[in-house]
Amino acid sequence: MIISDDIYRQIMWDYPISKTDIEQLLSGEIEHAGHYNRNSLFLKMLQSLPWFTLLETLGQDNIQELLSDELIAKLKSESMRKKYNYVKQRLREIISVAG
């Protein structure tokens, strides 16, 4: 998975983790990059990037895989939890209609 330099800077402004490590973590090639695992990095991305940027960067399949009830419960604000519960439900509906 390749992420743009701009997105990399938006999510890694606070830690010196290489872009290559972040890409490999998101692709599932490695289990940790710095103190992040794939789920914790996705949580950070949910909280700091617009939805369409996430969709473009990660793709629908990866988002559906990562967007669990447990991860949604970790979101800081109630409005974000509601938003991503809705997104999760819609992704399920789209897959079941298409599949």
Buried (B, 14 or more C-beta within 10 A) or exposed (E): BEBEEEBBEBBBEEEEBEBEBBBBBBEEEBEEBBEBBBEBBBBBBBEEBEEEBBBEBBEEEBBBEBBEEEBBEEBEEEEEBEBBBEBBEEBEEEEEEEE
